[in-house]
């Protein structure tokens, strides 16, 4: 990609990240952009159209969108880009407000596997959804509102030698105000009252909530030639935005040359293992694909035949070699910044890539004119997993695992080379183009 196109892409990625401080916001932003481009948002409880077109459906913090081309039939295969909308951090507990020695604090629970120390001394926001007694959902975000203060070095003289040691309960509760005289004034609801006010609802009407923390520092390009890009939630909004960009660029629904159904599937709860109604281990994608097939007149046999000809590119962030910890990586396969998106490989199927998937990814990157590089873990340091093996297991579909190489993965603020993020989108665009 040209420098201009890369800059435009990174600017767009930055705006997307800022618009998606929670999985619910990211799913909503994705759907809204698709609707603005002509997609029809569908209700899962309603009948779905059987005509060609662009469609999108949101389930909680997950979103699935697709293009059904003219001429699609019962055996038309799918090309699916799978990603996830959630990131590690903290989730608001019930009865969140406490007063401790004059400080108002928020009770939070660790969500996933964040690098806890990276969340210290940052201006954080709360973001997510409130659900009122009538069942209505209300997205809400506070902007800069909380901070987890680190203990001063004067009170922890050995910290630079011994490291920061954080108790997940005692040391991660953020402060958000002062409350010297509020202990007897219903302060356990003060934080909810603030969120309710932002959402324009009564605090007494809040029946439930899913509220996460997010870093509020703006994304930034920096370094020599502005080649580096830092932001929160790049694991995995880099992949969601790549898929969204590619789907928006895909051929129109009335293009007779298109011989597949392009699908963007961005799931929630990947950082927890994906086992939820909106996670990759749940039924969401299978439900949508079955309904698409039913609209095309597919029998059970037809659906299985279509899946047998289909592909899923599971796109999730991966690890660039860390210059200060190079020994933690495989001694031969060391992905470098600017070397292109990753082909993620694991002998124990923690990633779903096999030889056929590797060949597909090589073709896509060649068609896009971008390089790629292999990632495999050091044998002594097991890797994590992705939605790839889950999707392959649930659907019996061919899957290849890929992603943008990051530093500081699971930090409140992660780092990528701008060319790698843009190249991922280019390769996914080639995938939806049928290359």
C-alpha positions in Angstrom: 0.0 0.0 0.0 1.1 3.6 -0.7 2.2 5.8 2.2 -1.0 7.9 1.6 -3.3 4.9 1.7 -1.5 3.5 4.8 -1.9 6.9 6.5 -5.6 7.0 5.6 -6.1 3.5 6.9 -4.3 4.1 10.2 -6.3 7.3 10.7 -9.5 5.3 10.1 -8.3 2.6 12.5 -7.6 5.2 15.2 -11.2 6.6 14.8 -12.7 3.1 15.0 -10.8 2.3 18.2 -11.9 5.5 19.8 -15.5 4.7 18.8 -15.3 1.3 20.3 -14.3 1.4 24.0 -16.4 -1.7 24.7 -17.4 -4.8 22.7 -21.0 -3.3 22.6 -19.7 0.0 21.2 -17.5 -1.8 18.7 -20.4 -4.0 17.5 -22.7 -1.0 17.2 -20.1 1.1 15.4 -19.5 -1.7 12.9 -23.2 -2.1 12.2 -23.8 1.6 11.9 -21.0 2.0 9.4 -22.4 -0.9 7.3 -25.9 0.5 7.4 -24.6 3.9 6.3 -23.0 2.2 3.3 -26.3 0.5 2.4 -26.6 -2.6 4.5 -29.9 -3.6 6.1 -29.8 -4.3 9.8 -31.8 -7.4 10.6 -33.7 -8.5 13.8 -33.0 -12.1 14.8 -36.6 -12.5 15.9 -38.0 -11.5 12.5 -38.1 -13.2 9.1 -35.1 -12.4 7.0 -35.1 -11.5 3.4 -34.1 -14.1 0.8 -32.9 -11.6 -1.8 -29.4 -10.5 -2.7 -28.0 -7.7 -0.6 -25.9 -6.5 2.2 -27.0 -7.4 5.7 -25.9 -7.1 9.3 -27.1 -8.4 12.7 -25.9 -7.5 16.2 -26.2 -9.9 19.1 -25.1 -8.3 22.3 -21.4 -7.4 21.9 -21.0 -9.4 18.6 -21.8 -8.5 15.0 -22.1 -10.6 11.9 -22.4 -8.9 8.4 -22.5 -10.4 5.0 -23.0 -9.8 1.3 -25.4 -12.2 -0.5 -24.6 -11.8 -4.3 -27.0 -12.1 -7.2 -27.0 -15.7 -8.3 -26.2 -17.1 -4.9 -27.7 -20.5 -4.4 -27.9 -23.4 -2.0 -24.3 -24.5 -2.7 -22.7 -21.0 -2.7 -19.7 -21.2 -0.4 -18.8 -18.7 2.4 -15.7 -16.6 2.9 -15.7 -15.7 6.6 -13.4 -13.3 8.4 -13.6 -14.1 12.1 -12.4 -11.7 14.8 -13.4 -10.6 18.3 -14.6 -7.3 19.8 -13.5 -7.8 23.4 -10.2 -7.0 25.1 -8.7 -7.7 28.5 -9.4 -5.2 31.3 -11.8 -4.8 34.1 -15.6 -5.2 34.4 -17.8 -3.3 36.9 -19.1 -5.4 39.8 -22.5 -5.2 41.4 -22.9 -2.4 44.0 -19.7 -0.8 42.6 -19.3 2.3 44.8 -17.2 2.2 47.9 -15.7 5.0 50.1 -12.2 4.2 51.4 -10.4 6.8 53.5 -12.1 9.6 51.7 -11.7 8.2 48.2 -14.6 7.1 46.0 -13.6 3.8 44.4 -15.2 1.5 41.8 -15.5 -2.2 42.5 -14.2 -4.0 39.4 -13.4 -7.6 38.5 -10.5 -8.7 36.3 -11.7 -9.5 32.8 -9.5 -11.9 30.8 -5.8 -11.7 31.2 -4.7 -8.1 31.2 -1.2 -6.9 32.0 -2.3 -5.5 35.3 0.6 -3.0 35.8 -0.1 -1.4 32.4 -3.5 -0.1 33.8 -1.9 1.9 36.6 -1.8 5.7 36.5 -4.0 6.0 33.4 -7.1 8.0 33.0 -9.7 5.3 32.3 -13.3 5.4 31.2 -16.3 3.2 31.9 -18.1 2.0 28.8 -20.7 -0.6 27.9 -24.4 -1.1 28.2 -27.2 -0.5 30.8 -30.3 -2.6 30.6 -33.4 -1.0 32.1 -36.4 -2.8 33.6 -38.3 -2.6 30.3 -35.5 -4.6 28.7 -34.2 -1.7 26.6 -30.4 -1.5 26.2 -28.6 1.9 26.5 -24.9 2.3 25.4 -23.0 4.5 27.8 -19.4 5.8 28.2 -18.0 8.3 30.7 -14.9 9.6 29.0 -11.9 10.1 31.4 -13.3 9.2 34.8 -11.2 6.7 36.8 -7.6 5.9 37.7 -5.8 3.1 39.4 -3.1 4.9 41.4 0.3 3.2 41.9 1.9 3.2 45.3 4.6 5.9 45.5 8.2 4.6 45.5 8.7 6.2 49.0 6.2 3.6 50.4 7.6 0.7 48.3 11.4 1.2 48.2 12.1 -2.1 46.6 9.7 -1.8 43.7 12.3 -1.2 41.0 14.2 -4.3 42.1 11.4 -6.6 43.1 8.8 -5.5 40.5 5.2 -4.4 40.9 3.2 -7.0 42.8 -0.5 -6.4 42.5 -3.2 -8.2 44.4 -6.1 -8.5 42.0 -8.6 -7.5 44.6 -6.9 -5.0 46.8 -4.7 -3.1 44.3 -6.8 -2.8 41.2 -9.9 -0.8 42.4 -9.8 2.6 40.7 -10.6 5.9 42.3 -13.1 8.3 40.7 -13.7 11.0 43.2 -13.7 12.0 46.9 -16.4 11.1 49.4 -15.4 12.3 52.9 -19.0 12.9 54.0 -20.9 10.5 51.7 -20.6 7.2 53.5 -24.2 7.4 54.8 -25.8 8.9 51.7 -26.4 5.8 49.5 -23.0 5.9 47.9 -23.2 2.3 46.8 -25.4 3.6 44.0 -23.5 6.8 43.2 -21.6 5.4 40.3 -24.7 3.9 38.8 -26.5 7.2 39.2 -23.7 8.8 37.2 -24.0 6.3 34.4 -27.7 6.5 34.4 -27.5 10.3 34.0 -25.2 9.9 31.0 -27.6 7.5 29.4 -30.7 9.6 30.2 -32.4 7.0 32.3 -33.3 6.8 36.0 -30.9 4.9 38.2 -33.8 3.1 39.8 -34.7 1.7 36.3 -31.3 0.0 35.8 -31.9 -3.7 36.1 -28.5 -4.9 34.9 -25.3 -3.7 33.2 -22.2 -4.8 31.4 -19.7 -2.1 31.9 -15.9 -2.3 31.1 -12.9 -0.1 31.6 -11.0 1.4 28.7 -7.9 3.6 28.4 -8.8 7.1 27.2 -5.4 8.1 25.8 -5.9 8.9 22.1 -4.2 6.5 19.6 -1.0 8.0 18.3 1.6 7.5 15.5 5.2 8.1 16.5 8.8 7.1 16.0 11.0 7.4 12.9 8.8 8.2 9.8 5.7 7.8 12.1 6.0 4.1 11.5 4.7 3.0 14.9 1.1 3.1 16.1 0.0 2.8 19.7 -3.6 2.4 21.0 -5.8 0.4 23.4 -7.8 -2.6 22.3 -5.8 -3.4 19.2 -6.2 -7.0 20.3 -8.5 -7.3 18.5 -10.0 -4.2 16.9 -7.2 -4.3 14.3 -8.8 -7.4 12.9 -12.4 -6.2 13.2 -11.5 -3.0 11.4 -9.6 -4.9 8.7 -12.7 -7.0 8.1 -15.0 -4.0 8.1 -12.8 -2.2 5.6 -12.6 -5.3 3.4 -16.4 -5.9 3.5 -17.1 -2.2 2.6 -14.7 -2.6 -0.3 -16.2 -5.9 -1.5 -18.1 -6.2 -4.8 -21.7 -5.1 -4.9 -24.5 -7.6 -4.2 -25.6 -7.4 -7.9 -22.1 -8.3 -9.3 -22.6 -11.6 -11.2 -18.8 -12.3 -11.0 -19.0 -12.8 -7.2 -19.2 -16.6 -6.5 -19.2 -16.6 -2.7 -20.9 -15.0 0.3 -18.5 -12.7 2.1 -19.1 -12.7 5.9 -17.6 -10.6 8.7 -18.1 -12.4 12.1 -16.8 -10.4 15.1 -17.5 -12.2 18.3 -17.5 -11.2 22.0 -15.9 -13.0 25.0 -12.9 -14.4 23.1 -10.6 -13.3 26.0 -12.7 -15.6 28.3 -12.7 -18.7 26.1 -15.6 -17.7 23.7 -18.2 -19.8 25.6 -21.3 -17.5 25.5 -24.2 -16.9 23.2 -22.2 -14.1 21.5 -18.9 -15.9 21.6 -17.3 -18.1 18.8 -18.1 -21.2 20.8 -21.8 -20.3 20.9 -24.3 -20.8 18.1 -24.3 -17.2 16.6 -22.3 -17.9 13.4 -23.9 -21.3 12.8 -27.4 -19.8 13.3 -26.7 -17.0 10.8 -25.2 -19.3 8.2 -28.1 -21.7 8.5 -30.6 -18.9 8.0 -28.7 -17.6 5.0 -28.7 -21.1 3.6 -32.4 -21.5 4.3 -33.2 -18.3 2.5 -31.3 -19.7 -0.5 -33.4 -22.9 -0.4 -30.5 -25.1 0.9 -31.3 -28.5 2.3 -29.2 -30.0 5.2 -27.0 -31.7 2.6 -26.7 -28.5 0.6 -25.5 -26.6 3.7 -22.8 -29.2 4.4 -21.7 -29.1 0.8 -21.5 -25.3 0.9 -19.4 -25.4 4.2 -17.1 -28.0 2.6 -16.2 -25.4 0.0 -15.9 -22.5 2.4 -13.1 -20.8 4.2 -12.7 -18.9 7.4 -9.7 -16.5 8.0 -9.4 -16.2 11.8 -7.7 -12.9 12.4 -6.4 -12.1 15.8 -3.4 -10.2 17.1 0.0 -12.1 17.3 3.4 -11.4 18.8 6.2 -9.5 17.1 9.6 -10.4 18.4 10.3 -8.3 21.5 13.8 -6.7 21.2 14.4 -7.0 24.9 13.2 -10.6 25.3 14.2 -12.2 22.0 14.9 -15.5 23.8 11.1 -15.8 24.5 10.5 -16.4 20.8 11.3 -19.3 18.5 15.0 -19.0 17.6 14.2 -19.1 13.8 10.8 -17.7 13.3 10.9 -14.1 14.6 8.3 -11.8 13.2 9.7 -8.3 12.7 7.9 -5.0 12.6 7.0 -4.1 9.0 7.4 -7.6 7.8 3.7 -8.1 7.2 0.8 -9.9 8.9 1.4 -13.2 10.6 0.5 -16.7 9.5 0.0 -18.3 12.9 1.1 -22.0 13.3 0.9 -24.4 16.1 1.5 -28.2 16.1 -1.1 -28.8 18.8 -3.9 -26.9 16.9 -4.0 -23.9 19.3 -4.1 -22.2 15.9 -6.1 -23.9 13.1 -3.6 -23.3 10.3 -2.6 -26.3 8.2 -0.8 -26.7 4.9 -3.9 -25.8 2.9 -4.5 -22.7 5.0 -0.9 -21.6 4.6 -1.2 -21.9 0.8 -4.4 -19.8 0.9 -2.7 -17.1 3.0 0.3 -17.0 0.7 -2.0 -16.5 -2.3 -4.0 -13.8 -0.6 -0.9 -11.8 0.4 0.6 -12.2 -3.1 -2.7 -11.0 -4.7 -2.7 -8.0 -2.3 1.0 -7.3 -2.9 2.0 -7.5 0.7 4.5 -9.7 2.5 3.7 -12.1 5.4 5.7 -13.9 8.0 5.2 -17.0 10.1 4.7 -17.1 13.8 5.3 -20.2 15.9 5.9 -20.3 19.6 9.0 -21.2 21.5 8.5 -24.8 22.6 9.0 -23.8 26.2 6.4 -21.1 26.2 3.0 -22.4 25.1 0.9 -20.0 23.0 -2.7 -18.9 23.5 -5.5 -19.8 21.2 -8.0 -18.1 19.0 -11.5 -18.5 17.6 -9.9 -20.4 14.7 -9.9 -24.0 16.2 -13.3 -23.3 17.7 -14.8 -22.3 14.4 -13.2 -25.3 12.6 -14.6 -27.6 15.3 -18.1 -26.2 15.3 -18.6 -25.9 11.6 -16.2 -28.4 10.0 -14.9 -25.5 7.9 -11.4 -24.9 6.7 -9.7 -22.2 8.8 -6.4 -20.4 8.7 -5.2 -18.3 11.7 -3.5 -14.9 10.9 -3.1 -11.5 12.5 -1.2 -8.3 12.9 2.1 -8.6 15.0 2.0 -6.5 18.2 4.2 -5.6 21.1 2.7 -5.3 24.6 -0.3 -7.6 23.8 -2.9 -7.4 26.6 -1.5 -4.1 27.8 -3.8 -1.2 28.2 -2.0 0.2 25.2 -0.5 -1.9 22.5 2.0 -1.3 19.6 2.0 -2.2 15.9 3.9 -1.1 12.8 1.5 0.8 10.6 2.4 -1.2 7.5 1.5 -4.5 9.2 -2.0 -3.2 10.2 -2.6 -1.9 6.7 -1.3 -5.1 5.0 -3.7 -7.2 7.1 -6.6 -5.3 5.7 -5.2 -5.6 2.1 -5.0 -9.4 2.4 -8.5 -9.6 3.9 -9.8 -7.5 1.0 -8.2 -9.9 -1.4 -9.9 -12.7 0.5 -13.4 -11.2 0.0 -12.5 -10.4 -3.6 -12.2 -14.2 -4.2 -8.5 -14.3 -4.8 
